[in-house]
């Protein structure tokens, strides 16, 4: 495996661990902070739950994105959205963004029944896309969006 891909996998693993830790922390904080001593609440209702830093900047939010999707949205310390795990009425997606906010990794289950994983280059230039619906394909795109290779080849 080349070094760049290996580094990306390590960053993805770190992000996944952070996501799990934040989700567990949010769940624990909600249960412990809202229930009377030794009693678990029957339910917790909120339109949005935010994890903030000491200055009040949002680091993570559980709620809606303003465009109809509900999910978990994680921001870096500069306020840039870096990770989103969301579902709208028809499909679900995980997007991992770089420091500029560009989607670099996307995993999605689409409304039409297909699913895919896409690895994007800087500024979303170039990509490797693994897609499956009734059959699978692996496609590579150059910086201009032209297909450079596809398995199986297009007819």
SVG drawing of the C-alpha trace seen along z (x, -y; Angstrom):
<svg xmlns="http://www.w3.org/2000/svg" viewBox="-40 -32 45 40">
<polyline fill="none" stroke="black" stroke-width="0.4" points="0.0,0.0 1.5,-3.4 2.4,-5.8 -0.3,-8.4 -3.1,-5.8 -1.6,-4.3 -1.6,-7.8 -5.2,-8.4 -6.2,-5.1 -4.5,-6.0 -6.3,-9.4 -9.6,-7.7 -9.0,-5.3 -8.2,-8.2 -11.3,-10.1 -13.5,-7.0 -12.1,-6.6 -12.8,-10.3 -16.4,-9.9 -17.0,-6.9 -15.6,-8.7 -17.7,-11.8 -20.9,-9.8 -20.3,-7.8 -19.5,-11.0 -22.6,-12.7 -24.7,-9.7 -23.2,-9.4 -23.5,-13.2 -27.2,-13.1 -28.0,-10.2 -26.1,-11.4 -26.8,-15.1 -30.6,-14.9 -31.7,-12.1 -32.4,-12.2 -29.8,-10.3 -30.1,-6.5 -32.9,-6.9 -32.6,-6.7 -34.9,-9.0 -37.5,-7.3 -36.5,-9.6 -34.5,-12.7 -35.9,-15.1 -34.1,-17.9 -34.0,-19.5 -30.2,-19.8 -27.4,-18.7 -24.1,-20.6 -20.7,-19.8 -18.8,-23.1 -15.3,-24.1 -14.6,-26.4 -15.1,-29.5 -18.5,-28.2 -17.4,-27.1 -19.4,-24.1 -17.1,-21.0 -19.9,-18.5 -23.6,-18.6 -26.3,-16.0 -29.3,-17.3 -30.2,-18.6 -28.0,-20.3 -30.6,-22.8 -31.0,-20.9 -33.3,-18.1 -30.6,-15.7 -30.3,-14.5 -27.0,-13.3 -23.8,-13.9 -21.7,-16.8 -18.1,-17.2 -16.1,-20.4 -12.4,-21.1 -11.2,-23.8 -11.4,-26.4 -15.1,-25.7 -14.7,-23.8 -17.0,-20.9 -14.8,-17.8 -17.0,-14.8 -20.7,-14.3 -22.8,-11.1 -26.3,-11.9 -29.5,-10.5 -32.3,-12.3 -35.6,-10.9 -34.1,-8.5 -30.4,-8.0 -27.5,-7.9 -23.9,-9.2 -20.6,-9.6 -18.4,-12.4 -14.9,-13.1 -13.5,-16.6 -10.0,-18.0 -9.0,-21.2 -10.4,-23.3 -13.8,-21.6 -13.4,-19.6 -15.0,-16.1 -12.1,-13.7 -13.9,-10.5 -17.5,-9.7 -19.5,-6.6 -23.2,-6.6 -26.3,-4.5 -28.4,-6.2 -32.2,-6.5 -32.1,-4.4 -30.6,-1.4 -27.0,-1.7 -24.1,-2.3 -20.6,-3.6 -17.3,-4.7 -15.4,-7.6 -11.9,-8.9 -11.3,-12.4 -8.1,-14.3 -7.3,-17.8 -10.1,-20.3 -12.1,-17.3 -9.9,-16.9 -9.5,-13.3 -11.2,-10.3 -11.4,-6.6 -15.0,-5.4 -16.2,-1.9 -19.9,-1.6 -22.4,1.3 -26.1,1.6 -26.9,4.6 -23.3,5.1 -20.1,3.4 -17.5,1.1 -14.3,-0.6 -13.6,-3.9 -10.7,-6.3 -11.0,-9.9 -8.2,-12.5 -8.1,-16.1 -10.4,-17.2 -13.1,-14.5 -12.3,-12.3 -12.4,-8.5 -8.9,-7.1 -9.7,-3.6 -12.8,-1.5 -13.3,2.1 -15.2,3.6 -14.6,1.4 -17.6,-0.6 -19.3,0.8"/>
</svg>
